[in-house]
C-alpha cells in the first residue's frame, strides 16, 4: 500500500509543478521521488535487513539524480530553487 494518497500527490504537483494535472513536469517528478525516498529511508532505519527495499531505494535515488542532472542542463535557476525547497544537495 502506497503512503501517498491522490490528494497528497496532487498537492505535491501543484506545489512544484504548474498545477496538479501536470504530472510530467521535471520539478514535480523530482519532488515525488524525494517524498518516496524520504519515506523509504525511514522504513529502512527500523528494518535494516530489508535488502529488496534497499535496492529499490538505490534505483529511485539514481533516477532522481539523472532528473536533477537534466534540470541542471536545461534550467539552472529552477534547479537551484528546487534543491533549496526540497532541502537536498546541501
C-alpha positions in Angstrom: 0.0 0.0 0.0 1.4 3.3 -1.0 1.8 6.0 1.6 0.9 8.7 -0.9 -2.8 9.4 -1.4 -4.2 11.0 -4.5 -4.7 14.3 -2.6 -1.1 14.3 -1.4 0.2 13.6 -4.9 -1.9 16.4 -6.4 -0.7 18.8 -3.7 3.0 17.9 -4.5 2.4 18.5 -8.2 0.5 21.7 -7.5 3.4 23.0 -5.3 6.3 22.1 -7.5 4.7 21.9 -11.0 2.4 24.4 -12.5 -0.8 22.6 -11.5 -1.9 19.2 -10.2 -2.7 17.9 -13.7 0.9 18.5 -14.9 2.4 15.2 -13.7 5.1 15.2 -16.3 7.0 18.3 -15.0 10.5 17.6 -14.1 10.2 19.5 -10.8 7.1 17.6 -9.8 8.7 14.2 -10.6 11.8 15.1 -8.5 9.6 16.2 -5.6 7.6 13.0 -5.8 10.7 10.9 -5.9 12.1 12.9 -2.9 8.9 12.2 -0.9 9.1 8.4 -1.7 12.9 8.4 -0.9 12.3 10.0 2.5 9.5 7.6 3.3 11.6 4.5 2.4 14.6 5.8 4.3 12.6 6.0 7.5 11.4 2.4 6.8 14.9 1.2 6.3 16.1 2.7 9.6 13.9 0.3 11.5 14.2 -2.6 9.1 17.9 -2.8 8.4 17.8 -6.3 6.7 15.2 -5.4 4.1 17.6 -5.6 1.1 14.9 -5.7 -1.7 13.6 -2.3 -0.5 17.2 -1.0 -0.2 17.7 -2.0 -3.8 14.6 -0.2 -4.9 15.7 2.9 -2.9 19.0 3.0 -4.8 17.1 2.9 -8.1 15.0 5.8 -7.0 18.0 7.8 -5.9 19.7 7.2 -9.3 16.5 8.2 -11.2 16.3 11.4 -9.1 20.0 12.1 -9.8 19.5 11.8 -13.5 16.5 14.1 -13.5 18.4 16.6 -11.4 21.3 16.5 -13.9 18.8 17.1 -16.8 17.3 20.0 -14.9 20.8 21.5 -14.4 21.5 21.4 -18.1 18.1 22.9 -19.1 17.1 25.3 -16.4 19.7 26.2 -13.8 17.6 28.7 -11.9 14.8 26.2 -11.5 17.3 23.6 -10.3 18.7 25.9 -7.6 15.3 26.9 -6.3 14.1 23.3 -6.3 17.0 21.9 -4.3 16.6 24.7 -1.8 12.9 24.0 -1.4 13.4 20.2 -1.0 16.5 20.5 1.1 18.7 18.2 -0.9 22.3 18.6 -2.0 23.5 20.9 0.7 
